[in-house]
Amino acid sequence: MGGVSWWLGAGGVSWWRADGRVARGWWVALDGVVAWASAGIAVGGSGYTASLLAGSAVSRAAVAVWFGALLLRRLVPVAALWAGAGATVAVVAAGDPVTNLSLASALPLVVLLRTRPPAVAAVLAAPPVLAVLVALCGRPGALLCCALHAAAAAVGVAARRRDRARRVAAEERARRLLEEERARMARELHDAVGHAVTVMVTHAGAARLGAVDGPPLLRETLERIERVGRGAMGDLDRVLGLLEPLPPPTPLEPALRALLADLPPHLAVALELPSPAVELTAAHTEVLHQAVREALTNALKHSTATAATVRLHRTRHALRLAVTDNGRPAQVRSLPSSGRGLASARRRAAALGGRLTAGPGPEGWRVEVELPWP
């Protein structure tokens, strides 16, 4: 079905309509002038011209179709090409003289080749163009008609290549501007946040060295602060794109155990993972790890939780992660919150076709993630 959909979409544009770059503004008005002037030649009733005033009904109808094809060739190039070619073949089949009716297939051919991929344009243009050339074969002006269609094809292909080159150049300019802006923002954010985290880690290290004879719990806490701060600096550099290349993703279980090892000792967390371990993709690992990190961070920042459980369960068609704690909302929030953490995790889950929910649980707070899984 994918191939059929692509063909029906003509490689990104409609079968019958042109794209917006060539079907707007004064170009359409110019086609109206060309159609009126060309129809005027036919309406004149000269001896060797299809005319609205003389000739058979087929010839008169062909002039009207010719006018419409030239007028609408930028809006509906495929329909204009087929209608113009059909009018020419009909006039020839009726035995009437034909001259510039071939323009009705040549000019829409330019727009068709400009707005369609080459393979699609060949399939759409070959039948009507061949029909016109075969119908006019042996008649006066047949060679001129062939040359006219060949020139139209060359102009259409050249215009498509020019449009493509301009589009690539515009995308490159936009990409370069985006990279420059991202680099500027990265420098500013790195200088501001990086300085604060570096100072924090330095003070924690100095305090740990000065507390050699202090309580073991104090030294352990200061060491944990140093480790988390250095990890935060590495994460900041990676997020801002200042370190290349990115390291390969850590499997979920080691990543979660490292996360739990850095938590304060007053929050005891039980980790329950399926056995045997589930082989997750990098995207699934990132979403689940972020959800656990945000849930536990919120438990530390905004509640009185002393225990939490991280449980991952695999069903036939889904992965379900639940993070529950026994906390109640703290009376005073010691740390500010932007609310972006769970919102970001919710968007990442949705990008994989899953969902994230958060709310009160039986004993405290509960965060659940469900992701589709083959």
Number of C-alpha atoms within 10 A of each C-alpha: 6 7 9 9 11 13 16 15 14 19 18 14 17 16 20 16 18 22 18 12 10 16 18 13 10 10 12 18 13 12 19 18 14 15 20 15 13 19 22 15 15 26 18 14 15 12 10 11 21 30 26 21 14 16 15 16 13 19 27 20 16 25 26 17 21 29 24 19 30 28 23 21 29 27 21 21 27 27 19 28 30 22 20 33 29 21 27 32 23 18 23 18 11 12 12 15 17 21 18 16 27 25 23 29 31 25 26 30 32 25 29 32 27 26 28 23 16 15 12 19 20 13 10 21 19 11 12 22 22 13 16 26 19 12 18 21 14 10 12 12 14 18 13 11 21 19 13 17 21 14 16 21 22 16 18 22 22 15 17 21 13 13 15 13 12 12 12 12 12 12 12 12 12 12 12 12 12 12 12 12 12 14 15 12 13 18 14 12 14 18 11 11 12 19 13 12 18 16 12 16 21 14 15 21 19 13 15 20 14 11 14 11 9 11 9 11 10 14 20 14 17 21 19 18 21 22 15 18 20 16 12 15 18 14 13 18 16 15 12 15 14 15 13 8 8 10 8 7 12 13 17 21 16 10 15 18 11 11 15 19 13 14 18 13 13 11 17 15 19 14 15 14 16 10 8 6 11 15 10 14 11 13 14 19 18 19 22 25 20 18 27 25 18 19 24 23 14 18 26 21 17 19 20 18 23 16 16 22 17 20 17 19 15 18 10 8 10 15 20 20 22 22 25 29 27 18 20 16 14 14 9 9 12 10 9 8 11 7 9 10 16 21 14 15 23 20 15 21 23 16 13 15 12 18 18 22 12 16 10 13 14 9 11 19 22 20 22 21 24 22 21 17 16 7
